[in-house]
């Protein structure tokens, strides 16, 4: 069993930054496979960024709308994954979730508005 707790959401003006955190506990031994997703009102949940391993090499994979603005990183010792979000836009407004192996956190609201 895995527990995921997100934090760090809030209200920010366009062009601003936020850093989300996802603290994991339970049966998780590597941060590879953890990812951030978001769901805006009236829209389907979509992938934002994921930490993956391919051919023995670790990668960060990003959705096109956030490339160059968002950065996913992790601290294995703390079992925590972060999402640094820069140059935020109103269209980034959504509930952000972290996920691992089919487990989901409760989400944290990010609102980008002036």
VEXDRENRO-479729 format. One record per residue: residue in one letter; x, y, z of N, C-alpha, C, CB in turn. Coordinates in steps of 0.1 Angstrom, whole numbers. Glycine has a CB too. Example, Ala and Ser with C-alpha at 12.3 -4.5 7.8 and 13.67 -1.06 7.14 Angstrom:
BEGIN
{residu=A&n_east=132&n_north=-57&n_up=78&ca_east=123&ca_north=-45&ca_up=78&c_east=132&c_north=-33&c_up=78&cb_east=113&cb_north=-45&cb_up=90};
{residu=S&n_east=128&n_north=-22&n_up=71&ca_east=137&ca_north=-11&ca_up=71&c_east=129&c_north=0&c_up=79&cb_east=141&cb_north=-6&cb_up=57};
***
This chain:
BEGIN
{residu=X&n_east=8&n_north=-12&n_up=0&ca_east=0&ca_north=0&ca_up=0&c_east=9&c_north=12&c_up=0&cb_east=-10&cb_north=0&cb_up=12};
{residu=X&n_east=4&n_north=23&n_up=-7&ca_east=12&ca_north=35&ca_up=-8&c_east=3&c_north=47&c_up=-5&cb_east=17&cb_north=37&cb_up=-23};
{residu=X&n_east=8&n_north=56&n_up=3&ca_east=1&ca_north=68&ca_up=6&c_east=9&c_north=80&c_up=0&cb_east=0&cb_north=70&cb_up=22};
{residu=X&n_east=1&n_north=89&n_up=-6&ca_east=7&ca_north=101&ca_up=-13&c_east=0&c_north=113&c_up=-8&cb_east=6&cb_north=99&cb_up=-28};
{residu=X&n_east=8&n_north=123&n_up=-3&ca_east=2&ca_north=135&ca_up=2&c_east=8&c_north=147&c_up=-5&cb_east=4&cb_north=136&cb_up=17};
{residu=X&n_east=0&n_north=154&n_up=-13&ca_east=5&ca_north=166&ca_up=-20&c_east=3&c_north=179&c_up=-12&cb_east=-3&cb_north=168&cb_up=-33};
{residu=X&n_east=12&n_north=188&n_up=-14&ca_east=11&ca_north=201&ca_up=-8&c_east=18&c_north=212&c_up=-17&cb_east=18&cb_north=201&cb_up=6};
{residu=X&n_east=15&n_north=224&n_up=-13&ca_east=22&ca_north=235&ca_up=-20&c_east=13&c_north=243&c_up=-30&cb_east=33&cb_north=230&cb_up=-27};
{residu=X&n_east=1&n_north=239&n_up=-32&ca_east=-8&ca_north=246&ca_up=-41&c_east=-12&c_north=259&c_up=-36&cb_east=-20&cb_north=238&cb_up=-44};
{residu=X&n_east=-18&n_north=267&n_up=-44&ca_east=-23&ca_north=280&ca_up=-39&c_east=-27&c_north=289&c_up=-51&cb_east=-13&cb_north=287&cb_up=-31};
{residu=X&n_east=-29&n_north=302&n_up=-48&ca_east=-32&ca_north=312&ca_up=-58&c_east=-20&c_north=320&c_up=-61&cb_east=-43&cb_north=321&cb_up=-52};
{residu=X&n_east=-17&n_north=321&n_up=-74&ca_east=-5&ca_north=328&ca_up=-79&c_east=-9&c_north=336&c_up=-91&cb_east=7&cb_north=318&cb_up=-82};
{residu=X&n_east=-2&n_north=347&n_up=-93&ca_east=-5&ca_north=356&ca_up=-105&c_east=2&c_north=350&c_up=-117&cb_east=0&cb_north=370&cb_up=-102};
{residu=X&n_east=-3&n_north=353&n_up=-129&ca_east=3&ca_north=348&ca_up=-141&c_east=18&c_north=353&c_up=-141&cb_east=-4&cb_north=353&cb_up=-154};
{residu=X&n_east=27&n_north=343&n_up=-146&ca_east=41&ca_north=346&ca_up=-146&c_east=48&c_north=342&c_up=-133&cb_east=43&cb_north=360&cb_up=-148};
{residu=X&n_east=40&n_north=338&n_up=-123&ca_east=46&ca_north=335&ca_up=-110&c_east=50&c_north=320&c_up=-109&cb_east=36&cb_north=337&cb_up=-99};
{residu=X&n_east=55&n_north=316&n_up=-97&ca_east=60&ca_north=302&ca_up=-96&c_east=54&c_north=296&c_up=-83&cb_east=75&cb_north=303&cb_up=-94};
{residu=X&n_east=53&n_north=283&n_up=-83&ca_east=49&ca_north=275&ca_up=-72&c_east=58&c_north=262&c_up=-72&cb_east=34&cb_north=272&cb_up=-72};
{residu=X&n_east=60&n_north=256&n_up=-60&ca_east=66&ca_north=243&ca_up=-60&c_east=57&c_north=234&c_up=-52&cb_east=80&cb_north=244&cb_up=-53};
{residu=X&n_east=53&n_north=223&n_up=-59&ca_east=44&ca_north=213&ca_up=-53&c_east=53&c_north=202&c_up=-47&cb_east=34&cb_north=208&cb_up=-63};
{residu=X&n_east=48&n_north=196&n_up=-36&ca_east=55&ca_north=185&ca_up=-31&c_east=46&c_north=173&c_up=-30&cb_east=61&cb_north=188&cb_up=-16};
{residu=X&n_east=51&n_north=161&n_up=-31&ca_east=43&ca_north=149&ca_up=-29&c_east=52&c_north=140&c_up=-20&cb_east=40&cb_north=142&cb_up=-43};
{residu=X&n_east=47&n_north=138&n_up=-8&ca_east=54&ca_north=129&ca_up=2&c_east=48&c_north=115&c_up=1&cb_east=53&cb_north=135&cb_up=16};
{residu=X&n_east=56&n_north=106&n_up=-1&ca_east=52&ca_north=92&ca_up=-3&c_east=55&c_north=84&c_up=10&cb_east=57&cb_north=85&cb_up=-15};
{residu=X&n_east=47&n_north=74&n_up=13&ca_east=50&ca_north=65&ca_up=24&c_east=44&c_north=51&c_up=20&cb_east=44&cb_north=70&cb_up=37};
{residu=X&n_east=48&n_north=41&n_up=27&ca_east=43&ca_north=28&ca_up=24&c_east=53&c_north=20&c_up=15&cb_east=30&cb_north=28&cb_up=18};
{residu=X&n_east=47&n_north=12&n_up=7&ca_east=55&ca_north=2&ca_up=-1&c_east=60&c_north=9&c_up=-14&cb_east=47&cb_north=-10&cb_up=-5};
{residu=X&n_east=70&n_north=18&n_up=-12&ca_east=76&ca_north=25&ca_up=-23&c_east=91&c_north=25&c_up=-20&cb_east=71&cb_north=39&cb_up=-25};
{residu=X&n_east=99&n_north=20&n_up=-30&ca_east=113&ca_north=19&ca_up=-28&c_east=121&c_north=27&c_up=-38&cb_east=117&cb_north=4&cb_up=-29};
{residu=X&n_east=114&n_north=33&n_up=-47&ca_east=121&ca_north=41&ca_up=-57&c_east=111&c_north=52&c_up=-62&cb_east=127&cb_north=33&cb_up=-69};
{residu=X&n_east=116&n_north=64&n_up=-65&ca_east=107&ca_north=74&ca_up=-70&c_east=105&c_north=73&c_up=-85&cb_east=113&cb_north=88&cb_up=-67};
{residu=X&n_east=112&n_north=64&n_up=-92&ca_east=109&ca_north=62&ca_up=-106&c_east=95&c_north=56&c_up=-107&cb_east=120&cb_north=52&cb_up=-112};
{residu=X&n_east=88&n_north=62&n_up=-116&ca_east=74&ca_north=58&ca_up=-119&c_east=64&c_north=68&c_up=-112&cb_east=72&cb_north=45&cb_up=-113};
{residu=X&n_east=70&n_north=77&n_up=-104&ca_east=61&ca_north=87&ca_up=-98&c_east=58&c_north=98&c_up=-108&cb_east=66&cb_north=93&cb_up=-85};
{residu=X&n_east=46&n_north=104&n_up=-108&ca_east=43&ca_north=114&ca_up=-118&c_east=33&c_north=124&c_up=-112&cb_east=38&cb_north=108&cb_up=-130};
{residu=X&n_east=32&n_north=135&n_up=-119&ca_east=23&ca_north=146&ca_up=-116&c_east=12&c_north=146&c_up=-127&cb_east=30&cb_north=159&cb_up=-114};
{residu=X&n_east=0&n_north=148&n_up=-123&ca_east=-11&ca_north=149&ca_up=-132&c_east=-20&c_north=161&c_up=-128&cb_east=-20&cb_north=136&cb_up=-133};
{residu=X&n_east=-28&n_north=165&n_up=-137&ca_east=-37&ca_north=177&ca_up=-133&c_east=-51&c_north=175&c_up=-140&cb_east=-31&cb_north=190&cb_up=-137};
{residu=X&n_east=-60&n_north=181&n_up=-133&ca_east=-74&ca_north=180&ca_up=-139&c_east=-80&c_north=194&c_up=-137&cb_east=-83&cb_north=169&cb_up=-132};
{residu=X&n_east=-83&n_north=201&n_up=-148&ca_east=-90&ca_north=213&ca_up=-148&c_east=-105&c_north=211&c_up=-148&cb_east=-85&cb_north=222&cb_up=-160};
{residu=X&n_east=-113&n_north=221&n_up=-144&ca_east=-127&ca_north=219&ca_up=-143&c_east=-133&c_north=216&c_up=-157&cb_east=-134&cb_north=232&cb_up=-138};
{residu=X&n_east=-141&n_north=206&n_up=-158&ca_east=-147&ca_north=202&ca_up=-170&c_east=-138&c_north=194&c_up=-180&cb_east=-152&cb_north=213&cb_up=-177};
{residu=X&n_east=-126&n_north=191&n_up=-176&ca_east=-116&ca_north=185&ca_up=-185&c_east=-112&c_north=171&c_up=-179&cb_east=-104&cb_north=194&cb_up=-187};
{residu=X&n_east=-106&n_north=163&n_up=-187&ca_east=-101&ca_north=150&ca_up=-182&c_east=-88&c_north=152&c_up=-175&cb_east=-99&cb_north=140&cb_up=-194};
{residu=X&n_east=-84&n_north=143&n_up=-167&ca_east=-71&ca_north=143&ca_up=-160&c_east=-60&c_north=141&c_up=-170&cb_east=-70&cb_north=133&cb_up=-148};
{residu=X&n_east=-49&n_north=148&n_up=-170&ca_east=-39&ca_north=147&ca_up=-179&c_east=-25&c_north=146&c_up=-172&cb_east=-39&cb_north=159&cb_up=-189};
{residu=X&n_east=-16&n_north=140&n_up=-179&ca_east=-3&ca_north=138&ca_up=-174&c_east=5&c_north=152&c_up=-175&cb_east=5&cb_north=127&cb_up=-181};
{residu=X&n_east=12&n_north=155&n_up=-165&ca_east=20&ca_north=167&ca_up=-165&c_east=35&c_north=164&c_up=-166&cb_east=18&cb_north=176&cb_up=-153};
{residu=X&n_east=40&n_north=156&n_up=-157&ca_east=54&ca_north=152&ca_up=-157&c_east=56&c_north=139&c_up=-150&cb_east=63&cb_north=163&cb_up=-150};
{residu=X&n_east=65&n_north=131&n_up=-155&ca_east=68&ca_north=118&ca_up=-149&c_east=82&c_north=115&c_up=-148&cb_east=61&cb_north=107&cb_up=-157};
{residu=X&n_east=86&n_north=107&n_up=-138&ca_east=100&ca_north=102&ca_up=-136&c_east=100&c_north=88&c_up=-141&cb_east=105&cb_north=104&cb_up=-122};
{residu=X&n_east=107&n_north=85&n_up=-152&ca_east=107&ca_north=72&ca_up=-158&c_east=121&c_north=67&c_up=-159&cb_east=100&cb_north=72&cb_up=-171};
{residu=X&n_east=122&n_north=54&n_up=-161&ca_east=134&ca_north=47&ca_up=-164&c_east=133&c_north=40&c_up=-177&cb_east=139&cb_north=37&cb_up=-153};
{residu=X&n_east=142&n_north=42&n_up=-186&ca_east=142&ca_north=36&ca_up=-199&c_east=156&c_north=32&c_up=-203&cb_east=136&cb_north=46&cb_up=-210};
{residu=X&n_east=157&n_north=19&n_up=-205&ca_east=171&ca_north=14&ca_up=-209&c_east=181&c_north=16&c_up=-198&cb_east=175&cb_north=20&cb_up=-221};
{residu=X&n_east=176&n_north=16&n_up=-186&ca_east=185&ca_north=17&ca_up=-174&c_east=189&c_north=32&c_up=-171&cb_east=197&cb_north=10&cb_up=-177};
{residu=X&n_east=183&n_north=41&n_up=-178&ca_east=186&ca_north=55&ca_up=-176&c_east=173&c_north=62&c_up=-171&cb_east=191&cb_north=62&cb_up=-189};
{residu=X&n_east=175&n_north=71&n_up=-161&ca_east=164&ca_north=78&ca_up=-156&c_east=161&c_north=91&c_up=-164&cb_east=166&cb_north=82&cb_up=-141};
{residu=X&n_east=148&n_north=93&n_up=-167&ca_east=144&ca_north=105&ca_up=-175&c_east=133&c_north=112&c_up=-168&cb_east=140&cb_north=100&cb_up=-189};
{residu=X&n_east=131&n_north=124&n_up=-171&ca_east=119&ca_north=132&ca_up=-168&c_east=111&c_north=134&c_up=-181&cb_east=122&cb_north=145&cb_up=-160};
{residu=X&n_east=99&n_north=131&n_up=-181&ca_east=90&ca_north=132&ca_up=-193&c_east=80&c_north=143&c_up=-190&cb_east=84&cb_north=119&cb_up=-197};
{residu=X&n_east=78&n_north=152&n_up=-199&ca_east=69&ca_north=163&ca_up=-197&c_east=59&c_north=164&c_up=-208&cb_east=77&cb_north=177&cb_up=-196};
{residu=X&n_east=47&n_north=169&n_up=-204&ca_east=37&ca_north=172&ca_up=-214&c_east=41&c_north=184&c_up=-222&cb_east=23&cb_north=174&cb_up=-207};
{residu=X&n_east=37&n_north=185&n_up=-234&ca_east=41&ca_north=197&ca_up=-242&c_east=37&c_north=210&c_up=-237&cb_east=35&cb_north=195&cb_up=-256};
{residu=X&n_east=26&n_north=212&n_up=-231&ca_east=22&ca_north=225&ca_up=-226&c_east=31&c_north=230&c_up=-214&cb_east=8&cb_north=225&cb_up=-221};
{residu=X&n_east=38&n_north=221&n_up=-208&ca_east=46&ca_north=226&ca_up=-196&c_east=61&c_north=225&c_up=-199&cb_east=42&cb_north=218&cb_up=-184};
{residu=X&n_east=65&n_north=220&n_up=-210&ca_east=79&ca_north=218&ca_up=-213&c_east=86&c_north=232&c_up=-212&cb_east=82&cb_north=212&cb_up=-227};
{residu=X&n_east=98&n_north=232&n_up=-205&ca_east=105&ca_north=244&ca_up=-204&c_east=101&c_north=253&c_up=-192&cb_east=105&cb_north=252&cb_up=-216};
{residu=X&n_east=89&n_north=250&n_up=-186&ca_east=84&ca_north=258&ca_up=-175&c_east=84&c_north=250&c_up=-162&cb_east=70&cb_north=263&cb_up=-178};
{residu=X&n_east=81&n_north=237&n_up=-163&ca_east=79&ca_north=228&ca_up=-151&c_east=91&c_north=219&c_up=-150&cb_east=66&cb_north=220&cb_up=-152};
{residu=X&n_east=95&n_north=216&n_up=-138&ca_east=106&ca_north=206&ca_up=-136&c_east=102&c_north=197&c_up=-125&cb_east=119&cb_north=214&cb_up=-132};
{residu=X&n_east=103&n_north=184&n_up=-128&ca_east=100&ca_north=173&ca_up=-117&c_east=114&c_north=169&c_up=-112&cb_east=92&cb_north=161&cb_up=-124};
{residu=X&n_east=114&n_north=167&n_up=-99&ca_east=126&ca_north=162&ca_up=-92&c_east=122&c_north=154&c_up=-80&cb_east=136&cb_north=174&cb_up=-88};
{residu=X&n_east=132&n_north=147&n_up=-74&ca_east=128&ca_north=138&ca_up=-63&c_east=139&c_north=138&c_up=-53&cb_east=125&cb_north=125&cb_up=-68};
{residu=X&n_east=136&n_north=135&n_up=-41&ca_east=145&ca_north=132&ca_up=-30&c_east=142&c_north=118&c_up=-25&cb_east=144&cb_north=143&cb_up=-18};
{residu=X&n_east=151&n_north=109&n_up=-28&ca_east=148&ca_north=95&ca_up=-24&c_east=148&c_north=93&c_up=-9&cb_east=159&cb_north=86&cb_up=-31};
{residu=X&n_east=157&n_north=100&n_up=-2&ca_east=158&ca_north=99&ca_up=12&c_east=145&c_north=103&c_up=19&cb_east=170&cb_north=106&cb_up=18};
{residu=X&n_east=139&n_north=113&n_up=13&ca_east=126&ca_north=118&ca_up=19&c_east=114&c_north=112&c_up=13&cb_east=126&cb_north=133&cb_up=18};
{residu=X&n_east=116&n_north=104&n_up=2&ca_east=105&ca_north=98&ca_up=-5&c_east=95&c_north=109&c_up=-9&cb_east=98&cb_north=87&cb_up=3};
{residu=X&n_east=101&n_north=119&n_up=-15&ca_east=93&ca_north=131&ca_up=-19&c_east=96&c_north=135&c_up=-33&cb_east=95&cb_north=143&cb_up=-9};
{residu=X&n_east=86&n_north=138&n_up=-41&ca_east=87&ca_north=143&ca_up=-54&c_east=82&c_north=157&c_up=-55&cb_east=80&cb_north=134&cb_up=-64};
{residu=X&n_east=89&n_north=165&n_up=-62&ca_east=86&ca_north=179&ca_up=-63&c_east=82&c_north=183&c_up=-78&cb_east=98&cb_north=188&cb_up=-59};
{residu=X&n_east=74&n_north=193&n_up=-79&ca_east=71&ca_north=199&ca_up=-92&c_east=73&c_north=214&c_up=-91&cb_east=57&cb_north=195&cb_up=-97};
{residu=X&n_east=84&n_north=218&n_up=-97&ca_east=87&ca_north=233&ca_up=-97&c_east=80&c_north=238&c_up=-109&cb_east=102&cb_north=236&cb_up=-97};
{residu=X&n_east=71&n_north=248&n_up=-107&ca_east=63&ca_north=254&ca_up=-118&c_east=66&c_north=268&c_up=-119&cb_east=48&cb_north=252&cb_up=-115};
{residu=X&n_east=72&n_north=272&n_up=-131&ca_east=76&ca_north=286&ca_up=-133&c_east=67&c_north=292&c_up=-145&cb_east=91&cb_north=287&cb_up=-136};
{residu=X&n_east=67&n_north=305&n_up=-146&ca_east=60&ca_north=311&ca_up=-156&c_east=46&c_north=306&c_up=-158&cb_east=68&cb_north=310&cb_up=-170};
{residu=X&n_east=39&n_north=306&n_up=-147&ca_east=26&ca_north=300&ca_up=-147&c_east=16&c_north=308&c_up=-155&cb_east=21&cb_north=298&cb_up=-132};
{residu=X&n_east=7&n_north=301&n_up=-161&ca_east=-3&ca_north=307&ca_up=-170&c_east=-17&c_north=304&c_up=-164&cb_east=-2&cb_north=302&cb_up=-184};
{residu=X&n_east=-27&n_north=312&n_up=-168&ca_east=-41&ca_north=308&ca_up=-163&c_east=-45&c_north=294&c_up=-167&cb_east=-51&cb_north=319&cb_up=-169};
{residu=X&n_east=-41&n_north=290&n_up=-178&ca_east=-45&ca_north=276&ca_up=-183&c_east=-38&c_north=265&c_up=-175&cb_east=-41&cb_north=274&cb_up=-197};
{residu=X&n_east=-29&n_north=268&n_up=-166&ca_east=-23&ca_north=259&ca_up=-157&c_east=-32&c_north=256&c_up=-144&cb_east=-9&cb_north=263&cb_up=-152};
{residu=X&n_east=-43&n_north=264&n_up=-143&ca_east=-52&ca_north=262&ca_up=-132&c_east=-58&c_north=249&c_up=-132&cb_east=-63&cb_north=273&cb_up=-132};
{residu=X&n_east=-57&n_north=241&n_up=-121&ca_east=-62&ca_north=228&ca_up=-120&c_east=-59&c_north=222&c_up=-106&cb_east=-55&cb_north=219&cb_up=-131};
{residu=X&n_east=-65&n_north=211&n_up=-104&ca_east=-61&ca_north=203&ca_up=-92&c_east=-50&c_north=194&c_up=-97&cb_east=-73&cb_north=195&cb_up=-86};
{residu=X&n_east=-39&n_north=195&n_up=-89&ca_east=-27&ca_north=187&ca_up=-93&c_east=-26&c_north=175&c_up=-84&cb_east=-14&cb_north=195&cb_up=-92};
{residu=X&n_east=-24&n_north=163&n_up=-90&ca_east=-23&ca_north=151&ca_up=-82&c_east=-9&c_north=144&c_up=-85&cb_east=-34&cb_north=141&cb_up=-86};
{residu=X&n_east=-4&n_north=137&n_up=-75&ca_east=7&ca_north=128&ca_up=-78&c_east=2&c_north=114&c_up=-77&cb_east=19&cb_north=130&cb_up=-68};
{residu=X&n_east=9&n_north=106&n_up=-84&ca_east=5&ca_north=92&ca_up=-86&c_east=17&c_north=83&c_up=-87&cb_east=-4&cb_north=90&cb_up=-98};
{residu=X&n_east=15&n_north=70&n_up=-81&ca_east=25&ca_north=60&ca_up=-82&c_east=18&c_north=46&c_up=-82&cb_east=35&cb_north=61&cb_up=-70};
{residu=X&n_east=21&n_north=39&n_up=-92&ca_east=16&ca_north=25&ca_up=-93&c_east=1&c_north=24&c_up=-91&cb_east=23&cb_north=17&cb_up=-82};
{residu=X&n_east=-6&n_north=33&n_up=-96&ca_east=-21&ca_north=32&ca_up=-95&c_east=-26&c_north=39&c_up=-82&cb_east=-25&cb_north=18&cb_up=-95};
{residu=X&n_east=-17&n_north=43&n_up=-73&ca_east=-22&ca_north=50&ca_up=-61&c_east=-22&c_north=65&c_up=-64&cb_east=-12&cb_north=47&cb_up=-49};
{residu=X&n_east=-31&n_north=73&n_up=-58&ca_east=-32&ca_north=87&ca_up=-61&c_east=-33&c_north=94&c_up=-48&cb_east=-45&cb_north=90&cb_up=-69};
{residu=X&n_east=-28&n_north=106&n_up=-48&ca_east=-30&ca_north=115&ca_up=-36&c_east=-43&c_north=122&c_up=-37&cb_east=-18&cb_north=126&cb_up=-36};
{residu=X&n_east=-46&n_north=131&n_up=-28&ca_east=-59&ca_north=138&ca_up=-27&c_east=-59&c_north=150&c_up=-36&cb_east=-62&cb_north=142&cb_up=-13};
{residu=X&n_east=-48&n_north=155&n_up=-40&ca_east=-47&ca_north=166&ca_up=-49&c_east=-45&c_north=179&c_up=-42&cb_east=-60&cb_north=167&cb_up=-57};
{residu=X&n_east=-39&n_north=189&n_up=-49&ca_east=-37&ca_north=202&ca_up=-44&c_east=-41&c_north=212&c_up=-54&cb_east=-23&cb_north=204&cb_up=-39};
{residu=X&n_east=-49&n_north=222&n_up=-51&ca_east=-54&ca_north=232&ca_up=-60&c_east=-44&c_north=242&c_up=-64&cb_east=-67&cb_north=239&cb_up=-55};
{residu=X&n_east=-42&n_north=244&n_up=-77&ca_east=-34&ca_north=255&ca_up=-82&c_east=-43&c_north=265&c_up=-90&cb_east=-22&cb_north=250&cb_up=-90};
{residu=X&n_east=-43&n_north=277&n_up=-86&ca_east=-51&ca_north=287&ca_up=-93&c_east=-42&c_north=298&c_up=-98&cb_east=-62&cb_north=293&cb_up=-84};
{residu=X&n_east=-42&n_north=301&n_up=-111&ca_east=-33&ca_north=311&ca_up=-117&c_east=-43&c_north=322&c_up=-122&cb_east=-24&cb_north=306&cb_up=-128};
{residu=X&n_east=-42&n_north=333&n_up=-115&ca_east=-52&ca_north=344&ca_up=-118&c_east=-47&c_north=357&c_up=-113&cb_east=-66&cb_north=341&cb_up=-112};
{residu=X&n_east=-50&n_north=368&n_up=-120&ca_east=-46&ca_north=381&ca_up=-116&c_east=-58&c_north=387&c_up=-108&cb_east=-43&cb_north=390&cb_up=-127};
***
